[in-house]
Amino acid sequence: LRTEERQRLARERREEREKQQAAKETQILEKERKAKLQYEKQMEERQRKLKEMKQKEEQRRAAVEEKRKQKIEEEKERYEAVLHRTLERNQRLETRQKRWSWGGSVTPDSESKTALLSTASKRSTSTANLKQAEGAVSKRLSSSAALLNTSDRTRRSQLSPLDSSVISRLLAPTQASLARSKSAATLSAD
């Protein structure tokens, strides 16, 4: 009896240990499974966030690019408008200059008539008449130059530095031609 009792107790202890061991292994496997699921969930969440960030970055870049293109287009339109206005002003100034110089007009037919008349009148006029003509021309030229300079300064004060420099470059030949006209008037009077 004692031997059988000992064997039975030993067998029960062994079975109990095996049950405990099996329970521990089951717990370990369950923990590993939960950890794996948690890791996969975190990886999926990270991938989703990365994808969203990438989309947002692409949208931001597209918006910046669109804004840059729009700004370039606006600057181009503004520059063309300034150039157009400058050309119109230059043409008006040239028209005024033609009207003010030697009493000529803009039309080619009247220019040739004026040239013929002035040639005929030059032959018949005396030195005193030439001096009077020189005085009138000088007055016209100086008043037109003053008007040009005044209107230039007024306009330039209203424009940006870039616009002002463009206009100054475009107006330089006009002022130079005024100076040539004045010197031509002086030479012809002499």
C-alpha positions as a printed NumPy array, in Angstrom:
array([[  0.   ,   0.   ,   0.   ],
       [  2.712,   2.382,   0.86 ],
       [  4.437,   1.878,  -2.471],
       [  1.233,   2.257,  -4.432],
       [  0.354,   5.333,  -2.397],
       [  3.746,   6.857,  -3.09 ],
       [  3.461,   6.15 ,  -6.821],
       [ -0.012,   7.631,  -6.937],
       [  1.09 ,  10.78 ,  -5.115],
       [  4.134,  11.064,  -7.354],
       [  1.96 ,  10.65 , -10.441],
       [ -0.488,  13.328,  -9.173],
       [  2.376,  15.733,  -8.45 ],
       [  3.807,  15.089, -11.912],
       [  0.418,  15.699, -13.55 ],
       [ -0.045,  18.863, -11.498],
       [  3.398,  20.136, -12.579],
       [  2.568,  19.329, -16.214],
       [ -0.728,  21.216, -15.937],
       [  1.043,  24.218, -14.445],
       [  3.707,  24.038, -17.163],
       [  1.02 ,  23.831, -19.872],
       [ -0.823,  26.794, -18.304],
       [  2.392,  28.842, -18.27 ],
       [  3.115,  28.011, -21.909],
       [ -0.437,  28.947, -22.834],
       [ -0.057,  32.281, -21.038],
       [  3.253,  32.943, -22.771],
       [  1.747,  32.124, -26.17 ],
       [ -1.226,  34.38 , -25.464],
       [  1.068,  37.245, -24.455],
       [  3.148,  36.768, -27.607],
       [  0.004,  36.752, -29.743],
       [ -1.283,  39.954, -28.1  ],
       [  2.111,  41.632, -28.482],
       [  2.225,  40.654, -32.157],
       [ -1.29 ,  42.037, -32.743],
       [ -0.356,  45.265, -30.931],
       [  2.821,  45.625, -33.03 ],
       [  0.909,  45.052, -36.279],
       [ -1.715,  47.594, -35.225],
       [  0.974,  50.163, -34.422],
       [  2.677,  49.549, -37.763],
       [ -0.607,  49.989, -39.633],
       [ -1.291,  53.226, -37.73 ],
       [  2.211,  54.499, -38.48 ],
       [  1.824,  53.652, -42.184],
       [ -1.524,  55.449, -42.278],
       [ -0.059,  58.566, -40.616],
       [  2.923,  58.565, -42.981],
       [  0.583,  58.312, -45.958],
       [ -1.533,  61.208, -44.662],
       [  1.577,  63.324, -44.045],
       [  2.821,  62.584, -47.554],
       [ -0.519,  63.595, -49.067],
       [ -0.584,  66.81 , -47.036],
       [  2.979,  67.624, -48.088],
       [  2.106,  67.046, -51.757],
       [ -0.969,  69.268, -51.43 ],
       [  1.108,  71.972, -49.734],
       [  3.753,  71.802, -52.474],
       [  1.077,  71.993, -55.172],
       [ -0.475,  75.027, -53.452],
       [  2.919,  76.756, -53.159],
       [  3.701,  76.031, -56.818],
       [  0.302,  77.344, -57.899],
       [  0.783,  80.488, -55.812],
       [  4.263,  81.   , -57.302],
       [  2.912,  80.637, -60.858],
       [  0.082,  83.048, -60.093],
       [  2.534,  85.597, -58.655],
       [  4.778,  85.322, -61.734],
       [  1.74 ,  85.789, -63.982],
       [  0.615,  88.857, -62.003],
       [  4.11 ,  90.361, -62.159],
       [  4.24 ,  89.703, -65.905],
       [  0.854,  91.373, -66.445],
       [  1.906,  94.31 , -64.26 ],
       [  5.184,  94.708, -66.151],
       [  3.373,  94.569, -69.518],
       [  0.86 ,  97.168, -68.333],
       [  3.668,  99.461, -67.164],
       [  5.495,  98.968, -70.447],
       [  2.309,  99.687, -72.412],
       [  1.626, 102.865, -70.402],
       [  5.244, 103.937, -70.795],
       [  5.115, 103.465, -74.565],
       [  1.87 , 105.444, -74.771],
       [  3.364, 108.283, -72.705],
       [  6.499, 108.238, -74.816],
       [  4.422, 108.51 , -77.996],
       [  2.431, 111.411, -76.506],
       [  5.656, 113.159, -75.506],
       [  7.1  , 112.669, -78.995],
       [  3.893, 114.067, -80.485],
       [  4.117, 117.114, -78.205],
       [  7.781, 117.526, -79.054],
       [  7.026, 117.48 , -82.774],
       [  4.324, 120.097, -82.246],
       [  6.657, 122.306, -80.194],
       [  9.739, 122.072, -82.448],
       [  9.837, 124.598, -85.306],
       [  6.033, 124.799, -85.433],
       [  5.802, 121.441, -87.209],
       [  2.91 , 119.011, -86.889],
       [  2.611, 115.25 , -86.686],
       [  1.34 , 114.574, -90.193],
       [  4.02 , 113.997, -92.856],
       [  2.249, 116.142, -95.486],
       [  2.108, 119.217, -93.266],
       [  5.726, 118.574, -92.189],
       [  6.925, 118.866, -95.778],
       [  4.824, 122.034, -96.303],
       [  6.24 , 123.529, -93.12 ],
       [  9.776, 122.7  , -94.245],
       [  9.205, 124.391, -97.633],
       [  7.665, 127.457, -96.031],
       [ 10.436, 127.763, -93.474],
       [ 13.091, 127.452, -96.231],
       [ 11.421, 130.233, -98.199],
       [ 10.99 , 132.406, -95.153],
       [ 14.621, 131.865, -94.092],
       [ 15.807, 133.307, -97.399],
       [ 13.654, 136.402, -97.014],
       [ 14.072, 137.126, -93.319],
       [ 16.616, 139.449, -91.863],
       [ 18.996, 138.795, -88.993],
       [ 16.602, 140.487, -86.572],
       [ 13.781, 138.109, -87.531],
       [ 16.082, 135.134, -87.008],
       [ 16.9  , 136.328, -83.487],
       [ 13.192, 136.722, -82.724],
       [ 12.534, 133.182, -84.033],
       [ 15.398, 131.875, -81.919],
       [ 13.894, 133.513, -78.818],
       [ 10.469, 131.989, -79.523],
       [ 11.936, 128.551, -80.172],
       [ 14.083, 128.723, -77.049],
       [ 11.015, 129.669, -75.01 ],
       [  9.064, 126.779, -76.504],
       [ 11.878, 124.314, -75.926],
       [ 12.55 , 125.417, -72.362],
       [  8.843, 125.404, -71.465],
       [  8.4  , 121.939, -73.003],
       [ 11.48 , 120.662, -71.185],
       [ 10.166, 122.12 , -67.912],
       [  6.778, 120.501, -68.492],
       [  8.405, 117.196, -69.289],
       [ 10.628, 117.337, -66.216],
       [  7.73 , 118.36 , -63.941],
       [  5.377, 115.686, -65.257],
       [  8.235, 113.148, -65.123],
       [  8.95 , 113.911, -61.473],
       [  5.242, 113.76 , -60.578],
       [  4.788, 110.432, -62.327],
       [  8.008, 108.95 , -60.966],
       [  7.07 , 109.781, -57.382],
       [  3.899, 107.693, -57.831],
       [  5.688, 104.676, -59.331],
       [  7.775, 101.919, -57.803],
       [ 11.584, 102.024, -58.214],
       [ 11.479,  99.372, -60.953],
       [  8.799, 101.239, -62.928],
       [ 10.613, 104.525, -62.433],
       [ 13.892, 103.142, -63.795],
       [ 12.127, 101.692, -66.856],
       [ 10.445, 105.019, -67.569],
       [ 13.701, 106.939, -67.075],
       [ 15.454, 104.726, -69.614],
       [ 12.632, 105.144, -72.101],
       [ 12.474, 108.926, -71.66 ],
       [ 16.238, 109.515, -71.965],
       [ 16.206, 109.683, -75.807],
       [ 13.373, 112.24 , -75.702],
       [ 15.352, 114.566, -73.443],
       [ 18.427, 114.074, -75.631],
       [ 16.46 , 114.988, -78.746],
       [ 15.217, 118.145, -76.981],
       [ 18.813, 119.119, -76.32 ],
       [ 19.698, 118.49 , -79.994],
       [ 16.764, 120.64 , -81.13 ],
       [ 17.877, 123.463, -78.873],
       [ 21.47 , 123.293, -80.123],
       [ 20.217, 123.161, -83.729],
       [ 18.169, 126.305, -83.096],
       [ 21.211, 128.075, -81.68 ],
       [ 23.393, 127.049, -84.633],
       [ 20.849, 128.119, -87.227],
       [ 20.418, 131.514, -85.564],
       [ 24.189, 132.07 , -85.63 ]])
